[in-house]
Amino acid sequence: MKGFLVVLVLLALGVVGFGFYRGWFSVATENADRNPTVTFSMDKDKIRDDEEKVKDKVHDLGHKAKDATGAKTDKVQEKDKTDKVQEKEQDRQP
């Protein structure tokens, strides 16, 4: 259980660190009137924009993989057809 908790904390720290790197989160401080204030803000629009970019990239990768495997599958099917034709021709020969 302790190991699981450590993994969750590390995962949360990783997400927060990545969020600061991508500009999703920001921290600002003010020292007005001897009362320091700390403000934590989250840019939801930036998060949504990055989410859409990731979705588009994953979608494009899926199409590329499908196209690549589809082309190989078509080649294999064509080879199988020619092999079958050749077998039939050999069966017909006396």
C-alpha positions in Angstrom: 0.0 0.0 0.0 2.9 2.3 0.8 4.4 1.7 -2.6 1.1 2.5 -4.3 0.9 5.8 -2.4 4.4 6.7 -3.4 3.6 6.0 -7.1 0.5 8.2 -6.9 2.4 11.1 -5.3 5.2 10.9 -8.0 2.6 10.8 -10.7 0.9 13.9 -9.3 4.2 15.7 -9.1 5.0 14.7 -12.6 1.7 16.1 -13.9 2.1 19.3 -12.0 5.7 19.7 -13.2 4.6 19.0 -16.8 1.7 21.5 -16.4 4.1 24.3 -15.3 6.3 23.4 -18.2 3.4 23.6 -20.7 2.1 26.8 -19.2 -1.1 25.3 -17.8 -0.4 26.5 -14.2 1.2 29.6 -12.9 2.0 31.1 -9.5 2.2 34.9 -8.8 3.1 36.7 -5.6 2.4 40.2 -4.4 3.9 42.1 -1.5 1.4 44.9 -1.1 0.9 46.5 2.3 3.2 44.0 4.1 0.8 41.2 3.4 2.3 38.8 0.9 -0.2 37.0 -1.2 0.3 34.0 -3.4 -2.0 33.3 -6.4 -2.1 30.0 -8.1 -3.9 30.0 -11.5 -4.8 27.4 -14.1 -5.2 28.2 -17.8 -8.1 25.9 -18.9 -8.1 27.2 -22.5 -4.4 26.2 -22.9 -5.1 22.8 -21.5 -8.0 22.3 -23.9 -5.9 23.5 -26.8 -3.1 21.0 -25.9 -5.7 18.3 -25.5 -7.1 18.9 -29.0 -3.5 18.9 -30.5 -2.8 15.5 -28.8 -6.1 14.1 -30.1 -5.3 15.2 -33.6 -1.9 13.7 -33.5 -3.1 10.4 -32.2 -5.9 10.4 -34.8 -3.3 11.0 -37.6 -1.0 8.3 -36.2 -3.9 5.9 -36.2 -4.6 6.6 -39.9 -0.9 6.3 -40.8 -0.7 2.9 -39.1 -4.0 1.7 -40.7 -2.7 2.9 -44.1 0.6 1.1 -43.6 -0.9 -2.1 -42.5 -3.6 -1.9 -45.1 -1.1 -1.6 -47.9 0.8 -4.7 -46.7 -2.5 -6.6 -46.4 -3.4 -5.7 -49.9 0.0 -6.9 -51.2 -0.4 -10.2 -49.3 -3.9 -10.7 -50.7 -2.7 -10.0 -54.2 0.1 -12.5 -53.8 -2.3 -15.1 -52.4 -4.5 -14.7 -55.5 -1.6 -15.1 -57.9 -0.4 -18.2 -56.0 -3.9 -19.7 -56.3 -4.1 -19.0 -60.0 -0.7 -20.6 -60.5 -1.7 -23.7 -58.5 -4.9 -24.1 -60.6 -2.8 -23.8 -63.8 -0.4 -26.5 -62.5 -3.3 -28.8 -61.6 -4.7 -28.4 -65.2 -1.4 -29.5 -66.8 -1.1 -33.2 -67.5 
